[in-house]
Amino acid sequence: MSRPSRVVIDKQALKHNLKHVQSLAPHSKVMAIIKADAYGHGLVRVAETLSDADAFGVACLEEAQQLRSAAITTPIVLLEGPHKAVDLAAIDKLKLEIIVHNEFQLDMLEQAEISEPLQIWIKIDTGMHRLGFPLHKVADVLNRVANCKNIKTSFRLMTHLATANEQDNPLTQTQLEKFKQICNGLEVEKTIANSAAVISLPETNVEWIRPGLMLYGVSPMVDSYADELGLKPVMTLESELISIHQLQQGEPVGYGATWRCPEDMPVGVVAAGYGDGFPRHAKSGTPVLVNGVRCALVGRASMDMLTIDLRNQPDARIGDRVVLWGESLPVEEVARHADTIPYELLCGVHKRLEFIERE
């Protein structure tokens, strides 16, 4: 591509992170969460690289279809289950497992005509109050599941933790106690742990775990970085300097003239912007790397360009490499400067960029 901005995907880092997950929960099966185009890393690319995972979690039928079209035979779990009765025909054809989280979906399953019973995961709401059956409904749900010809008898149970990334938040223990209460006496497979719980709550590493963000080499924990957790970043967003200006003290930079030079100084222009997925709301001072040396964003991000303070790299030249996050610059740090979370940055990388795979 003519434009120098690009995304580098480190497939070995991806494999490393899966192995690290498996080492943290050696007795658990891994449902690798690869929804949202594998958090921006490329759905099929990631699925093929994570071939040692026991299942994949996706958000929609289109993602499942893309995987099956790429000859991915690993079990696929539809994380929100069917939205409409017509979805069940595709679910049946694609041989998907589904999460069931409300009575509307149970009604669909009881009335459907499909070729064989489906593997389902019954989602229990233990306190996040997003998806899942409330505790007082579970007995009735289990009875309906047992009597539904379209559901395999080997159903599984799951819940989702709202605050696992916050150490010592009491809601987490409340949720775990409620889920334990529901599971008492049931000989079924279960899943509780997301990435944060895999790391911080080993008691949640039951029959299945559901790592997502950590697979991509990003910390799911508040106020920590991936390298502190033994993880390696998979995505590097990078570009190049396309212009350098010597500006005078007091001169403004960028739209709105929100930043002015504190002294005579070099300012570089990078071929990347919010049209590529770099956050427009990143503040002046957000770090970037120029030839491996820390520099800082100045002024507002434009659609296709960023302006950066080159006082730390006075010998920089047009064509020099600029890392916006990833290798040696944690996306967690960039997200904090932009008042957002790493998930949003990774998922927001634009598909107009060139994606380069590195083994």
N, C-alpha and C positions, 0 to 999 in steps of 0.2 A: 504494500500500500504506500501511496505517496506521503501520507501524513505520518509523522513519527510516533504519535501516541499509540500505545499498545498494552496488552495484558499478557503477562507471562505466567503460565500455570506449571508449577513444579509437581509433577506426578509422583516423584519419589517422596516428597514431603507428604503428599496425600496418603501414600501407603504407610509411611512412618507413623502418621497420626492414627490410622486405623489400628496398627499394631500396638500403639501406646494405649489406646482405648481397650483393646483386648487384654492387655497386661493389667489394667486397673480392675477389670471385671472378667477374670479368666473362666468363670463358670456360667457366664451369661451369653446368650445369643445376641447378635448385633443387628438391629434394624437401623441402617444408615439413612439419615434424613437428607434427601436430595431434592426436595421441592424447590420451587422458584429457580428453576434452571441450575440446581445444585448451588444455591446461594450465589448465583452469578458466575459460577465456574464452568458451566457447561454440563447439561444433564447426562448425555450419553458418555461423554468423556469421563466424567466422574464415576458413573456406574461401571464402566469397563475397567477403570483403574481399581475400584474397590470390589473386585470380584470375590474377595474373601468374606464380604459381608453376608449375613444370613438372610437378610431381606432389605428392601428399599422402601422408604416412606415417601409418597408423593402427595401433592395437593389436589390434583385434578386428573380426569380421564385422559386429557390430552398429553400430559406427561407420561402416563402409563402407556399410552399408545406409541409414543415416541420411543420408549424403551423396548417395547415388544417388537417394533419395526426394526430396531437395531439388533435383534436376536438376543436380547437380554432375557434369560430364562429364570433368573433369581426371583423368588416370591416378591410381589409388590403389594404394599398396603396403601389403600386409598384413605388418607388421614381424616377426611371429613365425611367419608362414606358417600352414598348416593344422595343427590339433591332432588332428583325426580325419578318416578317409576321407570321411565324410559332408559335411565342410566343402567339399570340392572342387566339389560341385554348386552351392553358393551362390557360390563363387569364380568359377566358370565363368559363371553367370548375371549376376553383377555386373561382369564383365570386370575382375577385379582382377589386379594383379601380386603375386607372392608371394616372400617370402624363404624359401629352403630352407637349413636349418642342420643337419639330421641325416639318417641313413640311413632312419629310420622314415618321414620325409616322402618320400624318394625311392621307397621301396617303394609308398607310396600312389599316387604319380604314375605309376609303371610299371603299376599294376593298374587305374587309373581308366578310366572311360568318360565322356569329356567332349566337348563340341562342337568345340573347336579347341584347339591347343596354347597353353600359358600362357607369359607372360613371367616368367622367374624371376631372382632375385638369389641367387647362391650365397655364403653367409656363411662366411668363413674365420676361425677362431680363431687370432689371432696373439699372444695373451698375456693377454686379459682373462679367459678361461676361464669364460664364461657361455654364450653360444650360438656355434655355428660348427663346421665340420669341422676337425679337427687337420691340420696340414700334411702328414703322411705319408699321409693319406687322399685328398688332393685329386686326384691323378692318377686314381684309381679313380672318384671322383665325376664328374670331367669325362668319363670314358669312358661312364659310365652315362647322364649327361645327353645326350651326343651320340647315344645309341641309344634314347632315350625318345621315343615318338611324341607324347606329351602336353606336351612342352617345346619352345618355340621355339629355333631355333638361335642366336638373338641373346641368349644368357644374359649376365648381368652379374656382376661380382665385387664383394664388399664385405668390410670388416672394421670393427671398432669399437674406438676408442682408450679405454683405461682411465684415462689420466692426462694428457690433453691440457690440462686446466685448471690443471696445475701446471707452471710454467716449469722447464725443464731436468730434468725427471724422466727418467732414462735408459730407463725402460720404453717410453716413446713411440718413441724411435729404434729400439729393438729390434723393436717391433711393425712399424714402417714398413719396416725391412730385411727382415723375414720376408714381408710382403705383397708387396714388390717382387720378392722371389725367386719367389713363386708366380706373379706376373703376367708374369714375363719370357717373352717370345715369344708371349704371347696378345694378339691384337688384339680386345679386348673393352672395353666401357665399365666403369668402376669408380667406387666411392664409398668414401671414407675419412672425410672431415671431418664431425664434429659441430660445434656452435656454437663450442666452445673452439678447435678446430683451424682453423676458418674464420678466426678472429681471429689466432691465434698461430703457425700452421704453414701458411703459404701454399703450401708444396710439396704439401700434401694436397688442395688445391683442384683435383681432377682433373675427369673428365667430369661427375660429379655431386657435390653437397654436400648435407648433411642438417641444416640449422639447425633448432633447436627453441627453447630458452630465449631466445636473443637476439632472435628474432622478436617476443617479448612485452616487449622492452625491459628485460631483466634481464641482468646480466653473468654469463657462465658461468665467468669466471676467479676464482681464489682472490684475495681481498683487493683487489677492484676494484669500481667501480660503473659502471652502464650509461652515465651521461652522459660518463664518461671514454673510452668506446668509441664515442661517436656514436650511441647508442641512446636511444629515448624510451619511458618506461613506458606500457604499454597499459592496465593495470588500476589503478584507484584504489578501494580499499575505504574507505568513509566512513560516518559516521553523525552524530549530534547529541548535544549535552548534554541530558539529560532531568531532571537535578536537580543542585543545588549545595548543599554543606553547609559551614558554618564550624565547623571542629573545633578542639579544644584540644590543646596539647602533650601527647604521651603516649597519646592516644586511638588505638585500633586501627581498621584498615580491612580489611574483606573476610573471607572464610572463613579460619578458622585463626588469625586475628589475627596474620598473619605480618609485618605492617608497621604501625608506629606513627608518628604525626605527630611530627616533630622540633621543631615549634614550633606556635603557633596559626596556622592556615592554611585556605584554601579547598580543598575536594576536590570534584571534579565526577564525575558518573555519566554514562557513555556507553551508549547503546542498541546494544551489540554485545558479543559474547562468543564462547566456543568453539563454541556452537551455530551461529554464523555462519561459523566458520572461523578466528577469531583464536586463536592458540595458547595453550592453558591454561598451558603451561610457560614463557611469556614472563616474564622477571624484572621485578621492580620496577626502574624506571629505563628500561624500553623506551620509546623516543620515540613520541609522537603529536603531531599538529599541531592546535591549536585556533585557528581563524581565522588560520591560517598561521604561528602562533608555536609553537615547540617547548615541549611539556610532557612529562610522564612518567607512565607507568603506575605505580600504587602498589597493593600487595596482589595477591592472586590474581585472575586472570580468572574470571568466573562464566560460566554458560551463555549468558546474554542481556545481561550488563552488564560494564563495566569501570569501575574507579575511577582517577581521574587527579589528579595534583598540579597545581593551578591557580595556584601562586604566580607563574608567569611570565605569567599572564593573569588578573590580579585583577578585571578588568572583564568577564569572560566572563559570558554570560547563557544561560539555558535556550533551546534552539533553535539555538545556535551550531554551526557546522560543525566536525566533527572528522575528520581524515584519519588512518587507521590504517596505510596504506602506499599508495604510488603517486605521485601528483602531489606533488613537492617532498619526498617522504620515501621513499627507496629501500627496496623490499622486502628487498633484500640486508641492509640494516642491521637491520631488524626480525628477520629470520631469525637473525642472529648473536646478538641478545639472547635469542632463544628456543632457542639451541643446535640449530638445524635448518638446512635449506637452502631457498632461495626456491621451488624446485619444490614442496615439500610445502605451503607456504603458499598458493601459487596454486591448486594442485589441490584444496586442502581447503576452498575457499570454498563455502559451502552454497547449494544451489539454492532455499532459502526466501527468499533475498534478491531484491530487485528489481534487475534488470540494465538499465542505461540506456546506450544507444549515443550516443556523441558524435562528430559528423563534424568 
